[in-house]
Amino acid sequence: MDPLTEEARLAALRSYGLLDAARPAVLDELSRLAASVFDTPMAAVTLIDSDRQWFAGKTGLAGDHTSRATSFCAQVVSDRRPLVVPDAREHPVFRGYANVTGDPHIRLYAGAPLVDQDGHALGAVCVLDHRPRDLGDRQCDVLVQLAGQAAGHVAAVRSRLLLAELGAELSRAVRREEDLVATVSHELRTPVTSIQGYLEMLTEDEALATYRPLIEPIRRNGDRLVRMVDHLLAGARPAGVALAVDRAPVDLVAVVEAAVAACQAQLRHREVRCTIEVAGARASVRGDFARLTQAIEQLVRNAVTFSPVAGSVRVVVSYVSGSPGVHVTDDGVGIPADELPHVTERFFRGRHARGAAVGGVGLGLTIAHDVAVAHGGTLSVTSAGPGAGTTARLLLRRPVAV
């Protein structure tokens, strides 16, 4: 075999992760099936390494591997076609092999090449007997089919291995992201909180009243930094860890009023008018007041952020159709259709947000979505397209009487 071809074949073989590994049960089962079909005491799925023959599946054979120098299957790999030896004692090459003159006293050997989807002959499926006999054409066809089955199973094993490696790498990437977020959050929050405390003291000092116009922007930007850190902490929860909620009867109107109140500074700054409406018979839900307020606040802040200056935001607390919820609608820039499926993904920021350098880290809708799911509800976002505004709907379940 050409050295370059053999090098490529060996590289392909090792990519399957089967050498020096536990035998896959499915390949042992295939070996037993082959032995049963051909009525032989021995059968194997072999892989031909550089200097050995590895049994990836076997029945009736001892050990995990043998020398390539005395391997019938190595000849099958080299020729890339089935090989039938009715009586090894009569073969000019094989009759001197130790496995013919001694244990396991091979007489009949029949093997078909195991060829992967890239065309590499990795090994063979073979059946062996202590007594000499021949195989017919039909039996050879069956052996070739079994080799094809083995190739499929081997490919499936590699696919599972690659998926496991990918999953492990993704887990490491997620852990690195979470560690980074936690570190950055801590390093930001501690000094900003200290700064905010000193700003409060300065604001209350009447002797510094003339400096308040300078202090106020600092305080406002400090609040913005604190919110950003809170977003990072709330939105970067480890994957698979459920958001904890404390359930009690909650008035959704009170939740919305608290959320809108938290957005007053932003509303005034952008001169946006926010109205609250109630549709349907008022009822409460079982939920976490703080979490729900946090979620609605994110929806309102998003609406205000993407509304035009002096625009309007409409918040409707709806008890219609048995699913209480909150609908937040703005008359802002809207969301392109191709971005809508991604708006609740962590750190997702649309083209407009990036292009217009809109503040934020892309976690507001993620937080709202997680809160909705933790309450057994849903969050959906719709938009007719650029310039048509956006509506976010947080729907809950199981209303109870007030």
Secondary structure, DSSP 8 states (H G I E B T S, - for coil): --HHHHHHHHHHHHHT--TTS---HHHHHHHHHHHHHHT-SEEEEEEE-SSEEEEEEEES--SSEEEGGG-HHHHHHHHTS-EEES-GGG-TTGGG-HHHHSTT---EEEEEEEE-TTS-EEEEEEEEESS-----HHHHHHHHHHHHHHHHHHHHHHHHHHHHHHHHHHHHHHHHHHHHHHHHHHHHHHHHHHHHHHHHHHHH-GGGGGGHHHHHHHHHHHHHHHHHHHHHHHHT--TT-------EEEEHHHHHHHHHHHTHHHHHHHT-EEEEEEESS--EEEE-HHHHHHHHHHHHHHHHHTS-TT-EEEEEEE-GGG--EEEEEE-SS---TTTGGGTTSTT---HHHHHTT----S-HHHHHHHHHHHTT-EEEEEESSTTS-EEEEEE---EE--
